[in-house]
Structure formats: C-alpha cells, structure tokens
Amino acid sequence: MAYRLFLTARHTLMIMARDFDGAPPAFSDALASLSTARTRQDVALAEAQAPARIAPYAVAISGEVTASDAEGSGRFVLLHDPSGHDAWEGEFRIVALVKARVSAEVGGDDIWSDVAWSWLEESLTGVAYRALGGTVSKVLNRSYGELAERPQDVVVELRVSWTPLDTDMEPHVQAWTELMAACAGVPPLPEGVTMLPGSRP
C-alpha cells in the first residue's frame, strides 16, 4: 500500500499536545503514534474540533478523499478515559464516520450495507481491537419538477466505533482511511505504487 507521512497531524497534534498538560502517559503515547502515522496519499487529513464532553481527553481528525471523480469524507475521534469505561471495555474508544457519494446503481443495491460493513472488517484485519459496533445508512435524493432531469443522488454513511487494545493508533487511522477510500470507489493500491494526482486506478 502506498502511504505518506501524516505531516499535517504531526504539526497540529504537537500544538494540541500543549492543551493536554498533565495528560496520562497512555494518551500522550496515543497522540505520538497519530503524529507519525502513515496514511493513504489520496486521503487528505487535518485537525478537527474534538468533542468536549464525551471523555476527559479527546482528539479528532477530518479526512477527505482527493482522488479524481471520487467524493468521500470522514471523521476519526480518539477518546480516552483513564478510569475506564464499561461500555467501551477499556480506557480508549475510537469513533469513526465515513460518508461517500456513490452511483445510483451501486447505492440502489440492497446488499450494499453488508458490503460496506465487510470493507470495514477487512480494513481492520490485523488491527488489535474489540467491541466493534456501528450502523450503515443510505440517503437517496430524487429530484422532481423542473429538477427532474438531475440524476438520482445516493450518499452512504458509516458510523462505527471500536476499542483499541493498545496505544498504537497508526493501524486504526490507516484502517479508517482505507475504508473511506473503498466507500468512495477508490480501490487499494499495490505495495509501492503511488497514485498520480488526478488519476484513478
């Protein structure tokens, strides 16, 4: 798989670390792993506003698929509660969102949600996690009247969460970007292959 250094996060997470003075070592280790994570070159990542009330410590990343003719975006949130959380089955929880625009033919398939969930499970292969759960939704927009000539618009959305088993978050953010690209119709790249700007495999 072709990856790039998560340079944007390296800069922003260092800035955000100043907001976590006195943070537990486990959370600091998790931030460090995010700041050096390698991700797909065709998914642009940036700092996002993290939720303030769900957990004592949180960091968020937004993502957008940049491949030509692909529309996909998402959000990756890492939550940490040093006292643990029964519902999480641990001290950390990852909450991820993926949204993608797909063709009417693909979006109209009744088994699409099952396929999307299988892509999630595939992207998490080899990643240390437990307590995976989530939903797959589809929004179908049809135009009428003077707008009836517009093609049918289908947007799919995955809202998922899981508990990482250690503080190494690189495999988790990689899995999220792989899922985002898959839902947007951008297939995996062979090892060592880099997609050229404006091209689609």
PLY file of the C-alpha trace (Angstrom):
ply
format ascii 1.0
element vertex 201
property float x
property float y
property float z
element edge 200
property int vertex1
property int vertex2
end_header
0.00 0.00 0.00
1.27 3.50 -0.79
1.34 5.68 2.28
2.51 9.17 3.09
3.74 10.65 6.33
0.92 12.20 8.30
2.81 15.52 8.31
-0.28 17.67 8.88
-1.11 15.77 12.03
2.50 15.82 13.18
2.31 19.60 13.27
-1.21 20.06 14.62
-1.02 17.32 17.23
2.16 18.84 18.63
0.22 22.08 19.05
-2.73 20.27 20.57
-0.46 18.46 22.99
0.03 21.76 24.82
-3.68 21.63 25.66
-3.13 18.30 27.41
-0.58 19.29 30.07
-0.62 16.55 32.67
-2.33 14.08 30.32
-1.85 10.41 31.20
1.16 8.75 29.55
-1.15 6.41 27.65
-2.90 9.32 25.93
0.42 11.02 25.19
1.65 7.80 23.59
-1.51 7.60 21.50
-1.05 11.19 20.30
2.56 10.45 19.39
1.52 7.44 17.31
-1.06 9.55 15.46
1.50 12.28 14.77
3.77 9.84 12.90
1.08 7.66 11.28
1.45 6.89 7.56
-1.77 7.02 5.59
-3.01 6.83 2.00
-1.74 9.55 -0.31
-5.20 10.06 -1.81
-6.82 10.95 1.53
-6.08 14.43 2.91
-6.14 14.72 6.70
-6.40 17.71 9.02
-7.10 18.57 12.63
-10.78 18.78 13.59
-12.67 20.01 16.63
-12.81 17.22 19.19
-15.89 16.59 21.36
-15.50 18.09 24.81
-17.98 16.18 26.99
-17.73 12.54 25.99
-14.37 11.81 27.60
-11.73 13.66 29.66
-9.33 13.50 26.72
-10.16 13.53 23.02
-8.57 14.29 19.66
-10.25 14.43 16.25
-9.10 14.24 12.63
-11.07 15.00 9.49
-10.39 13.33 6.17
-11.30 13.84 2.53
-10.67 11.62 -0.48
-8.75 13.63 -3.08
-8.81 11.14 -5.96
-10.41 12.42 -9.15
-14.13 11.72 -9.59
-14.44 10.43 -6.01
-16.43 12.01 -3.20
-15.71 10.75 0.26
-15.05 12.28 3.65
-14.92 11.28 7.27
-14.00 11.94 10.84
-11.82 9.99 13.27
-12.17 10.64 17.00
-10.00 9.10 19.69
-11.47 9.21 23.20
-9.61 8.42 26.42
-10.91 7.97 29.96
-8.12 6.94 32.37
-10.68 5.49 34.78
-12.01 3.16 32.12
-15.48 2.88 30.64
-17.64 -0.23 30.92
-19.38 0.36 27.60
-16.02 0.73 25.85
-14.48 -2.32 27.53
-11.34 -0.27 28.03
-9.83 3.18 28.51
-9.85 4.18 24.83
-12.58 4.34 22.21
-12.39 5.20 18.54
-15.47 6.73 16.92
-15.30 6.98 13.14
-17.53 8.42 10.44
-17.30 7.78 6.71
-19.54 9.43 4.10
-19.36 8.83 0.36
-21.35 9.63 -2.74
-21.93 6.55 -4.88
-23.62 5.81 -8.19
-27.36 5.17 -8.19
-26.72 1.62 -9.39
-24.36 0.85 -6.52
-26.40 2.69 -3.90
-29.61 1.00 -5.01
-28.25 -2.46 -4.30
-29.96 -3.88 -1.19
-26.79 -5.64 -0.06
-24.63 -2.51 -0.23
-24.71 -2.02 3.54
-23.44 -5.58 4.07
-20.66 -4.96 1.57
-19.68 -1.70 3.27
-19.57 -3.43 6.65
-17.38 -6.18 5.18
-14.98 -3.47 3.94
-14.78 -2.15 7.50
-13.99 -5.58 8.89
-11.43 -6.15 6.13
-9.73 -2.83 6.82
-9.40 -3.82 10.50
-7.77 -7.15 9.69
-4.61 -7.46 11.78
-5.55 -4.47 13.97
-5.78 -5.02 17.73
-9.33 -4.10 18.76
-12.57 -5.33 20.34
-16.20 -4.27 20.84
-16.84 -3.22 17.24
-20.26 -1.77 16.51
-21.95 0.66 14.18
-24.53 1.44 11.52
-24.62 1.80 7.75
-27.11 4.31 6.33
-28.09 5.34 2.83
-29.71 8.61 1.78
-31.44 8.65 -1.61
-32.21 12.04 -3.16
-34.57 12.24 -6.13
-35.35 15.46 -7.96
-38.81 16.41 -9.26
-40.48 19.11 -11.33
-38.06 21.40 -13.08
-35.19 19.49 -11.44
-36.41 16.08 -12.60
-33.58 15.81 -15.15
-30.99 15.63 -12.40
-29.61 12.15 -11.80
-30.52 10.32 -8.63
-28.13 11.16 -5.80
-27.05 8.48 -3.29
-24.95 9.14 -0.20
-23.89 6.34 2.10
-22.74 6.81 5.67
-20.99 4.54 8.15
-20.90 5.40 11.84
-18.72 2.94 13.71
-16.76 2.62 16.92
-14.33 0.15 18.43
-11.90 -0.17 21.32
-8.16 -0.31 20.56
-6.20 -2.77 22.69
-3.04 -0.66 22.96
-1.82 2.91 22.43
-0.55 2.42 18.87
-3.15 4.27 16.81
-1.42 4.13 13.44
-3.14 0.88 12.32
-6.51 2.31 13.34
-6.22 5.58 11.43
-4.89 3.61 8.44
-7.92 1.32 8.56
-10.22 4.34 8.65
-8.60 5.94 5.58
-8.72 2.62 3.72
-12.43 2.34 4.48
-13.03 5.92 3.35
-11.29 5.29 0.03
-13.13 2.00 -0.52
-16.53 3.58 0.05
-15.65 6.39 -2.36
-14.83 3.82 -5.03
-11.04 4.16 -4.87
-9.51 0.66 -4.72
-6.40 -0.29 -2.74
-3.06 0.38 -4.40
-0.46 -2.35 -4.82
2.53 -2.20 -2.48
4.95 0.54 -3.55
2.57 2.12 -6.10
1.74 5.81 -5.77
-1.35 7.26 -7.43
-0.62 10.26 -9.63
-2.65 13.44 -8.97
-5.92 13.47 -10.89
-5.76 9.78 -11.79
-7.91 6.81 -10.83
-6.71 3.21 -10.84
0 1
1 2
2 3
3 4
4 5
5 6
6 7
7 8
8 9
9 10
10 11
11 12
12 13
13 14
14 15
15 16
16 17
17 18
18 19
19 20
20 21
21 22
22 23
23 24
24 25
25 26
26 27
27 28
28 29
29 30
30 31
31 32
32 33
33 34
34 35
35 36
36 37
37 38
38 39
39 40
40 41
41 42
42 43
43 44
44 45
45 46
46 47
47 48
48 49
49 50
50 51
51 52
52 53
53 54
54 55
55 56
56 57
57 58
58 59
59 60
60 61
61 62
62 63
63 64
64 65
65 66
66 67
67 68
68 69
69 70
70 71
71 72
72 73
73 74
74 75
75 76
76 77
77 78
78 79
79 80
80 81
81 82
82 83
83 84
84 85
85 86
86 87
87 88
88 89
89 90
90 91
91 92
92 93
93 94
94 95
95 96
96 97
97 98
98 99
99 100
100 101
101 102
102 103
103 104
104 105
105 106
106 107
107 108
108 109
109 110
110 111
111 112
112 113
113 114
114 115
115 116
116 117
117 118
118 119
119 120
120 121
121 122
122 123
123 124
124 125
125 126
126 127
127 128
128 129
129 130
130 131
131 132
132 133
133 134
134 135
135 136
136 137
137 138
138 139
139 140
140 141
141 142
142 143
143 144
144 145
145 146
146 147
147 148
148 149
149 150
150 151
151 152
152 153
153 154
154 155
155 156
156 157
157 158
158 159
159 160
160 161
161 162
162 163
163 164
164 165
165 166
166 167
167 168
168 169
169 170
170 171
171 172
172 173
173 174
174 175
175 176
176 177
177 178
178 179
179 180
180 181
181 182
182 183
183 184
184 185
185 186
186 187
187 188
188 189
189 190
190 191
191 192
192 193
193 194
194 195
195 196
196 197
197 198
198 199
199 200
